[in-house]
Amino acid sequence: MLKIFQNWCCFNHLCGNLL
């Protein structure tokens, strides 16, 4: 579950950078 959270966090940062 921690891995999923880390992936979501990384995805969130990527979206933030793109936006």
CNS distance restraints for C-alpha pairs under 8 A (distance, minus, plus):
assign (resid   1 and name CA) (resid   5 and name CA) 6.35 0.50 0.50
assign (resid   2 and name CA) (resid   6 and name CA) 6.18 0.50 0.50
assign (resid   3 and name CA) (resid   7 and name CA) 6.19 0.50 0.50
assign (resid   4 and name CA) (resid   8 and name CA) 6.16 0.50 0.50
assign (resid   5 and name CA) (resid   9 and name CA) 6.09 0.50 0.50
assign (resid   6 and name CA) (resid  10 and name CA) 6.13 0.50 0.50
assign (resid   7 and name CA) (resid  11 and name CA) 6.03 0.50 0.50
assign (resid   8 and name CA) (resid  12 and name CA) 5.99 0.50 0.50
assign (resid   9 and name CA) (resid  13 and name CA) 6.33 0.50 0.50
assign (resid  10 and name CA) (resid  14 and name CA) 6.26 0.50 0.50
assign (resid  11 and name CA) (resid  15 and name CA) 6.15 0.50 0.50
assign (resid  12 and name CA) (resid  16 and name CA) 6.10 0.50 0.50
assign (resid  13 and name CA) (resid  17 and name CA) 6.15 0.50 0.50
assign (resid  14 and name CA) (resid  18 and name CA) 6.17 0.50 0.50
assign (resid  15 and name CA) (resid  19 and name CA) 5.99 0.50 0.50
